[in-house]
Amino acid sequence: MKVVIDRFEGNFAVIEMPNKQFINVPRQLMPEGSKEGSVISIEVDIAETEVRRERAESLIKNVWKD
């Protein structure tokens, strides 16, 4: 999904969503160099998600080991 930074207000970036609605996102979550008019891509990193899921499962298994 691609969104556009409409403007900054204090500690928030006002983001225009594809459906033309606006949301406030903490400025610190914006990529370095972001400015008004920047197009930001938001995507799910499937590979990293799987690595983290496996790591969590491993930790849980180790906690419950006899």
Distance bins in CASP14 RR format, pairs under 12 A and 6 or more apart:
PFRMAT RR
TARGET T0000
AUTHOR 0000-0000-0000
RMODE 2
METHOD distances of the structure
MODEL  1
1 15 0 0 0 0 0 1 0 0 0 0 0
1 16 0 0 0 0 0 1 0 0 0 0 0
1 17 0 0 0 0 1 0 0 0 0 0 0
1 18 1 0 0 1 0 0 0 0 0 0 0
1 19 0 0 0 0 0 1 0 0 0 0 0
1 39 0 0 0 0 0 1 0 0 0 0 0
1 40 0 0 0 0 1 0 0 0 0 0 0
1 41 1 0 0 1 0 0 0 0 0 0 0
1 42 1 0 1 0 0 0 0 0 0 0 0
1 43 1 0 0 1 0 0 0 0 0 0 0
1 44 0 0 0 0 1 0 0 0 0 0 0
2 15 0 0 0 0 0 1 0 0 0 0 0
2 16 0 0 0 0 0 1 0 0 0 0 0
2 17 0 0 0 0 1 0 0 0 0 0 0
2 18 1 0 0 1 0 0 0 0 0 0 0
2 37 0 0 0 0 0 1 0 0 0 0 0
2 38 0 0 0 0 0 1 0 0 0 0 0
2 39 1 0 1 0 0 0 0 0 0 0 0
2 40 1 0 0 1 0 0 0 0 0 0 0
2 41 1 0 1 0 0 0 0 0 0 0 0
2 42 1 0 0 1 0 0 0 0 0 0 0
2 43 0 0 0 0 1 0 0 0 0 0 0
3 13 0 0 0 0 1 0 0 0 0 0 0
3 14 0 0 0 0 0 1 0 0 0 0 0
3 15 1 0 1 0 0 0 0 0 0 0 0
3 16 1 0 0 1 0 0 0 0 0 0 0
3 17 1 0 1 0 0 0 0 0 0 0 0
3 18 1 0 0 1 0 0 0 0 0 0 0
3 19 0 0 0 0 0 1 0 0 0 0 0
3 20 0 0 0 0 0 1 0 0 0 0 0
3 21 0 0 0 0 0 1 0 0 0 0 0
3 22 0 0 0 0 1 0 0 0 0 0 0
3 23 0 0 0 0 1 0 0 0 0 0 0
3 25 0 0 0 0 1 0 0 0 0 0 0
3 29 0 0 0 0 0 1 0 0 0 0 0
3 30 0 0 0 0 0 1 0 0 0 0 0
3 31 0 0 0 0 0 1 0 0 0 0 0
3 34 0 0 0 0 0 1 0 0 0 0 0
3 37 0 0 0 0 0 1 0 0 0 0 0
3 38 0 0 0 0 1 0 0 0 0 0 0
3 39 1 0 0 1 0 0 0 0 0 0 0
3 40 1 0 1 0 0 0 0 0 0 0 0
3 41 0 0 0 0 1 0 0 0 0 0 0
3 42 1 0 0 1 0 0 0 0 0 0 0
3 43 0 0 0 0 0 1 0 0 0 0 0
4 13 0 0 0 0 0 1 0 0 0 0 0
4 14 0 0 0 0 1 0 0 0 0 0 0
4 15 1 0 0 1 0 0 0 0 0 0 0
4 16 1 0 1 0 0 0 0 0 0 0 0
4 17 0 0 0 0 1 0 0 0 0 0 0
4 18 0 0 0 0 1 0 0 0 0 0 0
4 20 0 0 0 0 0 1 0 0 0 0 0
4 21 0 0 0 0 0 1 0 0 0 0 0
4 22 0 0 0 0 1 0 0 0 0 0 0
4 23 0 0 0 0 0 1 0 0 0 0 0
4 25 0 0 0 0 0 1 0 0 0 0 0
4 30 0 0 0 0 0 1 0 0 0 0 0
4 34 0 0 0 0 0 1 0 0 0 0 0
4 35 0 0 0 0 0 1 0 0 0 0 0
4 36 0 0 0 0 1 0 0 0 0 0 0
4 37 1 0 1 0 0 0 0 0 0 0 0
4 38 1 0 0 1 0 0 0 0 0 0 0
4 39 1 0 1 0 0 0 0 0 0 0 0
4 40 1 0 0 1 0 0 0 0 0 0 0
4 41 0 0 0 0 0 1 0 0 0 0 0
4 42 0 0 0 0 0 1 0 0 0 0 0
5 12 0 0 0 0 0 1 0 0 0 0 0
5 13 1 0 1 0 0 0 0 0 0 0 0
5 14 1 0 0 1 0 0 0 0 0 0 0
5 15 1 0 0 1 0 0 0 0 0 0 0
5 16 1 0 0 1 0 0 0 0 0 0 0
5 17 0 0 0 0 0 1 0 0 0 0 0
5 22 0 0 0 0 0 1 0 0 0 0 0
5 23 0 0 0 0 0 1 0 0 0 0 0
5 24 0 0 0 0 0 1 0 0 0 0 0
5 25 0 0 0 0 1 0 0 0 0 0 0
5 27 0 0 0 0 1 0 0 0 0 0 0
5 29 0 0 0 0 0 1 0 0 0 0 0
5 30 1 0 0 1 0 0 0 0 0 0 0
5 31 0 0 0 0 1 0 0 0 0 0 0
5 33 0 0 0 0 0 1 0 0 0 0 0
5 34 1 0 1 0 0 0 0 0 0 0 0
5 35 1 0 0 1 0 0 0 0 0 0 0
5 36 1 0 1 0 0 0 0 0 0 0 0
5 37 1 0 1 0 0 0 0 0 0 0 0
5 38 1 0 1 0 0 0 0 0 0 0 0
5 39 0 0 0 0 1 0 0 0 0 0 0
5 40 1 0 0 1 0 0 0 0 0 0 0
6 12 0 0 0 0 0 1 0 0 0 0 0
6 13 0 0 0 0 1 0 0 0 0 0 0
6 14 1 0 1 0 0 0 0 0 0 0 0
6 15 1 0 0 1 0 0 0 0 0 0 0
6 16 1 0 1 0 0 0 0 0 0 0 0
6 17 0 0 0 0 0 1 0 0 0 0 0
6 20 0 0 0 0 0 1 0 0 0 0 0
6 21 0 0 0 0 0 1 0 0 0 0 0
6 22 1 0 0 1 0 0 0 0 0 0 0
6 23 0 0 0 0 1 0 0 0 0 0 0
6 24 0 0 0 0 0 1 0 0 0 0 0
6 25 0 0 0 0 0 1 0 0 0 0 0
6 34 0 0 0 0 0 1 0 0 0 0 0
6 35 0 0 0 0 0 1 0 0 0 0 0
6 36 1 0 0 1 0 0 0 0 0 0 0
6 37 1 0 0 1 0 0 0 0 0 0 0
6 38 0 0 0 0 0 1 0 0 0 0 0
6 39 0 0 0 0 0 1 0 0 0 0 0
6 40 0 0 0 0 0 1 0 0 0 0 0
7 13 1 0 0 1 0 0 0 0 0 0 0
7 14 1 0 1 0 0 0 0 0 0 0 0
7 15 0 0 0 0 1 0 0 0 0 0 0
7 16 0 0 0 0 1 0 0 0 0 0 0
7 22 0 0 0 0 1 0 0 0 0 0 0
7 24 0 0 0 0 0 1 0 0 0 0 0
7 25 0 0 0 0 0 1 0 0 0 0 0
7 27 0 0 0 0 0 1 0 0 0 0 0
7 30 0 0 0 0 0 1 0 0 0 0 0
7 34 0 0 0 0 0 1 0 0 0 0 0
7 35 0 0 0 0 1 0 0 0 0 0 0
7 36 1 0 1 0 0 0 0 0 0 0 0
7 37 0 0 0 0 1 0 0 0 0 0 0
7 38 0 0 0 0 0 1 0 0 0 0 0
8 14 1 0 0 1 0 0 0 0 0 0 0
8 15 0 0 0 0 0 1 0 0 0 0 0
8 24 0 0 0 0 0 1 0 0 0 0 0
8 25 0 0 0 0 0 1 0 0 0 0 0
8 26 0 0 0 0 0 1 0 0 0 0 0
8 27 1 0 0 1 0 0 0 0 0 0 0
8 28 0 0 0 0 0 1 0 0 0 0 0
8 30 0 0 0 0 1 0 0 0 0 0 0
8 33 0 0 0 0 0 1 0 0 0 0 0
8 34 0 0 0 0 1 0 0 0 0 0 0
8 35 0 0 0 0 1 0 0 0 0 0 0
8 36 1 0 0 1 0 0 0 0 0 0 0
8 37 0 0 0 0 0 1 0 0 0 0 0
8 38 0 0 0 0 0 1 0 0 0 0 0
9 15 0 0 0 0 0 1 0 0 0 0 0
9 22 0 0 0 0 0 1 0 0 0 0 0
9 23 0 0 0 0 0 1 0 0 0 0 0
9 24 1 0 0 1 0 0 0 0 0 0 0
9 25 0 0 0 0 0 1 0 0 0 0 0
9 26 0 0 0 0 0 1 0 0 0 0 0
9 27 0 0 0 0 1 0 0 0 0 0 0
9 36 0 0 0 0 0 1 0 0 0 0 0
10 24 0 0 0 0 1 0 0 0 0 0 0
10 25 0 0 0 0 0 1 0 0 0 0 0
10 26 0 0 0 0 0 1 0 0 0 0 0
10 27 1 0 0 1 0 0 0 0 0 0 0
10 28 0 0 0 0 0 1 0 0 0 0 0
11 24 0 0 0 0 1 0 0 0 0 0 0
11 25 0 0 0 0 0 1 0 0 0 0 0
11 26 1 0 0 1 0 0 0 0 0 0 0
11 27 1 0 1 0 0 0 0 0 0 0 0
11 28 1 0 0 1 0 0 0 0 0 0 0
11 29 0 0 0 0 0 1 0 0 0 0 0
11 30 0 0 0 0 0 1 0 0 0 0 0
12 22 0 0 0 0 0 1 0 0 0 0 0
12 23 0 0 0 0 1 0 0 0 0 0 0
12 24 1 0 1 0 0 0 0 0 0 0 0
12 25 1 0 0 1 0 0 0 0 0 0 0
12 26 1 0 0 1 0 0 0 0 0 0 0
12 27 1 0 1 0 0 0 0 0 0 0 0
12 28 0 0 0 0 1 0 0 0 0 0 0
12 29 0 0 0 0 1 0 0 0 0 0 0
12 30 0 0 0 0 1 0 0 0 0 0 0
13 22 0 0 0 0 0 1 0 0 0 0 0
13 23 0 0 0 0 1 0 0 0 0 0 0
13 24 1 0 0 1 0 0 0 0 0 0 0
13 25 1 0 1 0 0 0 0 0 0 0 0
13 26 1 0 0 1 0 0 0 0 0 0 0
13 27 1 0 1 0 0 0 0 0 0 0 0
13 28 0 0 0 0 1 0 0 0 0 0 0
13 29 1 0 0 1 0 0 0 0 0 0 0
13 30 1 0 1 0 0 0 0 0 0 0 0
13 31 0 0 0 0 0 1 0 0 0 0 0
13 33 0 0 0 0 0 1 0 0 0 0 0
13 34 1 0 0 1 0 0 0 0 0 0 0
13 35 0 0 0 0 1 0 0 0 0 0 0
13 36 0 0 0 0 1 0 0 0 0 0 0
13 37 0 0 0 0 0 1 0 0 0 0 0
13 38 0 0 0 0 1 0 0 0 0 0 0
13 40 0 0 0 0 1 0 0 0 0 0 0
14 21 0 0 0 0 0 1 0 0 0 0 0
14 22 1 0 1 0 0 0 0 0 0 0 0
14 23 1 0 0 1 0 0 0 0 0 0 0
14 24 1 0 1 0 0 0 0 0 0 0 0
14 25 0 0 0 0 1 0 0 0 0 0 0
14 26 0 0 0 0 0 1 0 0 0 0 0
14 27 0 0 0 0 0 1 0 0 0 0 0
14 30 0 0 0 0 0 1 0 0 0 0 0
14 36 0 0 0 0 1 0 0 0 0 0 0
14 37 0 0 0 0 0 1 0 0 0 0 0
15 21 0 0 0 0 1 0 0 0 0 0 0
15 22 1 0 0 1 0 0 0 0 0 0 0
15 23 1 0 1 0 0 0 0 0 0 0 0
15 24 1 0 0 1 0 0 0 0 0 0 0
15 25 1 0 1 0 0 0 0 0 0 0 0
15 26 0 0 0 0 0 1 0 0 0 0 0
15 27 0 0 0 0 0 1 0 0 0 0 0
15 29 0 0 0 0 1 0 0 0 0 0 0
15 30 0 0 0 0 1 0 0 0 0 0 0
15 34 0 0 0 0 0 1 0 0 0 0 0
15 36 0 0 0 0 0 1 0 0 0 0 0
15 37 0 0 0 0 0 1 0 0 0 0 0
15 38 0 0 0 0 1 0 0 0 0 0 0
15 39 0 0 0 0 0 1 0 0 0 0 0
15 40 1 0 0 1 0 0 0 0 0 0 0
15 42 0 0 0 0 1 0 0 0 0 0 0
16 22 1 0 1 0 0 0 0 0 0 0 0
16 23 0 0 0 0 1 0 0 0 0 0 0
16 24 0 0 0 0 0 1 0 0 0 0 0
16 25 0 0 0 0 0 1 0 0 0 0 0
16 36 0 0 0 0 0 1 0 0 0 0 0
16 37 0 0 0 0 1 0 0 0 0 0 0
16 38 0 0 0 0 0 1 0 0 0 0 0
16 39 0 0 0 0 0 1 0 0 0 0 0
16 40 0 0 0 0 0 1 0 0 0 0 0
17 23 1 0 0 1 0 0 0 0 0 0 0
17 24 0 0 0 0 0 1 0 0 0 0 0
17 25 0 0 0 0 0 1 0 0 0 0 0
17 40 0 0 0 0 0 1 0 0 0 0 0
17 42 0 0 0 0 1 0 0 0 0 0 0
18 39 0 0 0 0 0 1 0 0 0 0 0
18 40 0 0 0 0 0 1 0 0 0 0 0
18 41 0 0 0 0 0 1 0 0 0 0 0
18 42 0 0 0 0 0 1 0 0 0 0 0
23 29 0 0 0 0 0 1 0 0 0 0 0
23 40 0 0 0 0 0 1 0 0 0 0 0
23 42 0 0 0 0 0 1 0 0 0 0 0
24 30 0 0 0 0 0 1 0 0 0 0 0
25 31 0 0 0 0 0 1 0 0 0 0 0
25 34 0 0 0 0 0 1 0 0 0 0 0
25 40 0 0 0 0 1 0 0 0 0 0 0
25 42 0 0 0 0 1 0 0 0 0 0 0
27 33 0 0 0 0 0 1 0 0 0 0 0
27 34 0 0 0 0 1 0 0 0 0 0 0
27 35 0 0 0 0 0 1 0 0 0 0 0
28 34 0 0 0 0 0 1 0 0 0 0 0
29 40 0 0 0 0 1 0 0 0 0 0 0
29 42 0 0 0 0 0 1 0 0 0 0 0
30 36 0 0 0 0 0 1 0 0 0 0 0
30 37 0 0 0 0 0 1 0 0 0 0 0
30 38 1 0 0 1 0 0 0 0 0 0 0
30 39 0 0 0 0 0 1 0 0 0 0 0
30 40 1 0 0 1 0 0 0 0 0 0 0
30 42 0 0 0 0 0 1 0 0 0 0 0
31 38 1 0 0 1 0 0 0 0 0 0 0
31 39 0 0 0 0 0 1 0 0 0 0 0
31 40 1 0 0 1 0 0 0 0 0 0 0
31 41 0 0 0 0 1 0 0 0 0 0 0
31 42 0 0 0 0 0 1 0 0 0 0 0
32 38 0 0 0 0 0 1 0 0 0 0 0
32 40 0 0 0 0 0 1 0 0 0 0 0
33 40 0 0 0 0 0 1 0 0 0 0 0
34 40 1 0 0 1 0 0 0 0 0 0 0
34 41 0 0 0 0 0 1 0 0 0 0 0
43 49 0 0 0 0 0 1 0 0 0 0 0
44 50 0 0 0 0 0 1 0 0 0 0 0
44 52 0 0 0 0 0 1 0 0 0 0 0
45 51 0 0 0 0 1 0 0 0 0 0 0
45 52 0 0 0 0 1 0 0 0 0 0 0
45 53 0 0 0 0 0 1 0 0 0 0 0
46 52 0 0 0 0 0 1 0 0 0 0 0
46 53 0 0 0 0 0 1 0 0 0 0 0
47 53 0 0 0 0 0 1 0 0 0 0 0
47 54 0 0 0 0 0 1 0 0 0 0 0
48 54 0 0 0 0 0 1 0 0 0 0 0
48 55 0 0 0 0 0 1 0 0 0 0 0
49 55 0 0 0 0 0 1 0 0 0 0 0
49 56 0 0 0 0 0 1 0 0 0 0 0
50 56 0 0 0 0 0 1 0 0 0 0 0
50 57 0 0 0 0 0 1 0 0 0 0 0
51 57 0 0 0 0 0 1 0 0 0 0 0
51 58 0 0 0 0 0 1 0 0 0 0 0
52 58 0 0 0 0 0 1 0 0 0 0 0
52 59 0 0 0 0 0 1 0 0 0 0 0
53 59 0 0 0 0 0 1 0 0 0 0 0
53 60 0 0 0 0 0 1 0 0 0 0 0
54 60 0 0 0 0 0 1 0 0 0 0 0
54 61 0 0 0 0 0 1 0 0 0 0 0
55 61 0 0 0 0 0 1 0 0 0 0 0
55 62 0 0 0 0 0 1 0 0 0 0 0
56 62 0 0 0 0 0 1 0 0 0 0 0
56 63 0 0 0 0 0 1 0 0 0 0 0
57 63 0 0 0 0 0 1 0 0 0 0 0
57 64 0 0 0 0 0 1 0 0 0 0 0
58 64 0 0 0 0 0 1 0 0 0 0 0
58 65 0 0 0 0 0 1 0 0 0 0 0
59 65 0 0 0 0 0 1 0 0 0 0 0
END
